[in-house]
Amino acid sequence: MKLTKHATIRMQQRGIPLTVIEWLLAYGEVDHQQGAQLYYFTDRARAALRRDVGRRMVRRYEKALNAYLVCAEDSIATVGHLYQRVVRH
């Protein structure tokens, strides 16, 4: 999936590394919202990530694991940090 220019700028501003973006796409929960997909980590997703890539690797990126990303069509529109729980409908 390709990153938009906006998403690349937001990654840099918010300190979210590309590794975490790749993990979100592979392990994150997906919530469909108004024509876009919201990816974020749940406890279950974090456990699967720890199991597959190892505790040490996950611990290295611990501060960035509260990240989310929004995909619209075939590109990542934006990324950020979650400060509230995602309410699923």
N, C-alpha and C positions, 0 to 999 in steps of 0.2 A: 504494500500500500504506500502511496506517495504522500509526502508531507507538503502542505501548502506553505507559502512564505510566511503567512501569519502564524501557523503552528510552529515553524522553525524559530521564529522570533520569540514566541511565548515559551518554548522549551529553554532557550537561553536565559530569558528574563527570570524564569521560575526555577531554574536549576534542575530540570528534569532530563536525565541522560537518555540517549537513544536506546540503551539496554532496557530501561524501564518501559519505554514505549513498545519495544518488541515483546516484552513479557506481558504487557497489558493485552496486546493482540492475541497472544498465545494462551494466556491463562485467565484473563479477566472475565468478569461477568458482563453480559451485554444487556442493555436496557434500550428498547426501541422508543424513541421520543420524537414525535412530529417530523418524521421523514429522515431522522438521523439515528445513529447508534451511539450510545454512551457506554464506554468500557471503563470498568473500575475493578479494584481488588476487593474480594470478600475474604472472610477468614478461611473458607474452604479453598479459595484460589491461592491464597498465601501458603497454605499447607501443601498444596500440590506443587507450588513453585519451590518451596524448601526441599521437598522430596526429590524433585527432578534436577535442580541446579546446585543444591547444597546450602547448608545453613550459613557458611562463611560468605558465600556470594550474596545471599539475600541480606545478610547483616550489613554488608558493604553499602548497599543501596537502601537501607531501612528508611531513611528520611524522605526518600522520593516515592515510597510505596503507597502514599496516600494520594497518588496522582490519578487523574482521569484523562480520557481523551474522547473527542467527539469526531465521528466519521460521517461524512456526508458523501453519498454516492461512492466513489472509489478513492477518496483521499481523506487524510486526517485534517480536519478543519481547525481544531484548536486543542490545546492541552492545558491542564491546570492542576491545582491541589483541591481535594475535597475537604470541606470544613464542616459539612453536615451529612447525615445519612441520606442515601438515595431512597426516595419513597417510590416503590414500584406499584403501578396501578394494575 
